[in-house]
Amino acid sequence: NIITAYTSILSGGAVTFFNAGDGEIKGVELSMQLQPMPTLNPGLALIASGSYLDGEYTDYKDGRGYDEDSGLTFGPGALNLLEARDFTGNTLTNTPEFTGSISLLQAISLGRLGEIELGIDTYYNSGYFFSAQNTSLLEQEQYQTYDARISYFYNPWGLQLTLFGENLTDERYDKQRFTSDFGTVHHQAAPVEYGVRVQTTFGGDR
């Protein structure tokens, strides 16, 4: 069954795992790859994907967590408020309603000198909860990121050299967040980042 985590140092341990009852996810996922100009520009490609998810706890009556107003723990094993709260109907953790990505690629042949590929990407996330309690303290709101890159391929050496920029708009969002007896801890995703990647494949042509 579904397992969730509860962090409380004062209640006996840093992280406690327990059964969260039943849950259900319904959804649909679509993806496509398109060459908009196969004759005039065969190196141009559009890749897109998206998903819709409807996930909820269908039976979760013994919820544990932290009261938003007082910060006190509640639920079985809590030191403060022993009565559990009903999380039935809450959204499943880490389950965004909408996600989508679009990539535009342009490959340019250099003949015997290799190939260059230009790429831009965007990713959208409608937001999600880090906790089954669905508290605003542990809610990641919607965000969108943009990346760009230019790569050089030289097949005889199995070489790929890439210059990249990630999260170009410096979007601030959390990869992880949790609440404990001492408050809410945020682990932010990487800010805007630039770099170079070098990859080689031994054994000749790719």
C-alpha positions in Angstrom: 0.0 0.0 0.0 0.9 3.7 -0.1 3.8 4.7 2.2 4.3 8.3 3.4 6.9 9.9 5.7 6.5 11.9 8.8 9.5 13.9 10.3 9.5 14.5 14.1 12.6 14.3 16.1 10.8 14.9 19.4 8.4 12.0 18.7 11.1 9.4 18.6 13.0 9.7 15.3 14.0 11.9 12.4 11.8 10.2 9.8 9.0 7.7 10.4 7.3 5.8 7.6 3.8 4.6 7.8 0.9 3.3 5.8 -1.3 6.0 4.2 -4.3 3.9 3.3 -5.6 3.9 -0.3 -5.1 6.2 -3.2 -6.0 6.5 -6.9 -4.4 8.2 -9.9 -6.2 8.8 -13.2 -4.5 10.5 -16.1 -3.4 10.8 -19.6 -0.1 11.4 -21.3 0.7 12.6 -24.8 3.9 13.0 -26.7 4.9 13.9 -30.3 7.9 14.3 -32.5 7.5 16.5 -35.6 9.7 17.5 -38.5 7.9 20.7 -39.7 9.9 21.1 -42.9 11.2 17.6 -43.9 12.3 18.6 -47.3 13.4 22.2 -46.9 15.1 21.7 -43.5 15.3 18.0 -42.5 17.4 18.9 -39.4 14.6 20.9 -37.7 12.6 18.9 -35.1 10.0 19.7 -32.6 9.5 17.4 -29.6 6.6 17.9 -27.2 5.0 16.0 -24.3 2.4 16.7 -21.6 0.5 14.9 -18.9 -2.6 15.4 -16.8 -2.9 13.6 -13.5 -5.8 13.4 -11.0 -4.4 11.7 -7.9 -6.0 11.6 -4.4 -6.0 9.6 -1.2 -9.3 7.7 -1.3 -9.1 6.4 2.3 -6.7 8.1 4.7 -8.3 8.7 8.1 -5.3 8.6 10.4 -3.2 11.4 9.0 -0.3 12.8 10.9 1.4 16.2 10.5 1.8 19.7 12.0 -1.0 22.2 12.8 -0.5 25.2 10.5 -1.4 27.7 13.2 0.3 26.4 16.3 3.0 24.2 14.7 2.1 21.4 17.1 2.2 17.7 16.0 -1.0 15.8 15.6 -1.9 12.1 15.0 -0.9 8.8 16.5 2.4 9.0 18.3 2.4 12.8 18.5 3.5 14.5 21.7 0.9 17.3 21.5 -2.3 16.6 19.6 -3.0 12.9 19.6 -6.1 12.9 17.5 -5.5 12.1 13.8 -6.9 14.1 11.0 -8.7 12.8 7.9 -6.7 13.3 4.8 -9.2 11.4 2.6 -9.7 13.4 -0.6 -6.3 15.2 -0.4 -4.0 15.3 -3.4 -1.3 12.6 -3.5 2.2 13.9 -2.8 4.5 14.9 -5.6 1.6 14.6 -8.1 1.3 17.7 -10.3 -2.0 18.1 -12.2 -0.3 19.3 -15.4 3.2 19.0 -16.7 4.6 19.7 -20.1 7.8 20.1 -22.1 8.7 21.4 -25.5 12.0 21.1 -27.3 13.1 22.7 -30.6 16.2 21.2 -32.2 18.1 22.2 -35.2 20.9 19.9 -36.6 23.4 21.3 -39.0 25.7 19.0 -40.9 29.3 20.0 -41.4 30.1 17.1 -43.7 33.3 15.3 -42.8 33.9 17.8 -40.0 30.9 16.5 -38.0 27.6 18.0 -36.9 26.3 20.9 -34.8 23.0 20.7 -32.9 21.2 23.7 -31.4 18.4 23.1 -28.9 16.0 25.1 -26.7 13.8 23.5 -24.1 11.0 24.6 -21.7 9.3 22.7 -18.9 6.1 23.6 -17.1 4.8 22.2 -13.8 1.5 23.2 -12.3 2.6 22.5 -8.7 2.2 19.8 -6.1 2.3 19.0 -2.4 5.3 17.6 -0.6 3.0 16.3 2.2 -0.3 14.3 2.3 -1.6 17.0 4.7 -1.7 19.3 1.7 -0.6 22.2 3.9 0.4 25.5 2.2 3.7 25.3 4.1 4.6 22.2 2.0 3.1 23.3 -1.4 5.2 23.9 -4.4 3.5 26.4 -6.6 3.6 26.3 -10.4 6.9 27.0 -12.2 8.4 27.0 -15.6 12.1 26.6 -16.7 14.0 27.3 -19.9 17.2 25.7 -21.1 19.4 26.1 -24.2 22.4 24.3 -25.6 24.7 24.0 -28.6 26.5 20.6 -29.2 29.2 19.6 -31.6 29.5 15.9 -32.7 32.5 14.3 -34.3 31.6 10.7 -35.0 35.1 9.3 -35.9 36.2 10.1 -32.3 32.8 9.4 -30.7 33.0 13.0 -29.4 30.2 15.2 -28.1 31.0 18.7 -26.8 28.1 20.7 -25.4 27.8 24.3 -24.1 24.7 24.7 -22.1 22.6 27.1 -20.0 19.9 25.7 -17.6 17.1 27.5 -15.8 18.0 30.6 -17.8 15.2 32.7 -16.1 16.6 31.8 -12.7 13.3 30.3 -11.6 13.2 29.6 -7.8 11.5 26.4 -6.8 12.0 23.6 -4.3 13.1 20.0 -5.1 12.3 18.9 -1.6 10.6 20.5 1.4 9.6 19.0 4.8 8.4 20.2 8.2 9.8 19.1 11.5 9.5 20.2 15.1 11.8 23.1 14.3 10.1 24.5 11.3 10.0 24.0 7.5 13.2 23.1 5.6 13.6 24.0 2.0 15.9 22.3 -0.5 15.9 24.6 -3.6 16.6 23.5 -7.1 19.7 24.8 -8.9 19.5 28.4 -9.9 20.6 29.6 -13.4 23.6 27.5 -14.5 26.1 27.6 -17.4 28.6 24.9 -18.2 30.4 22.7 -20.7 30.0 18.9 -21.0 32.3 16.6 -22.8 31.4 13.0 -23.7 33.4 10.4 -25.6 32.4 7.0 -26.8 35.3 4.6 -27.3 35.3 2.2 -30.2 34.7 4.5 -33.2 31.6 5.8 -34.8 28.4 6.2 -32.8 
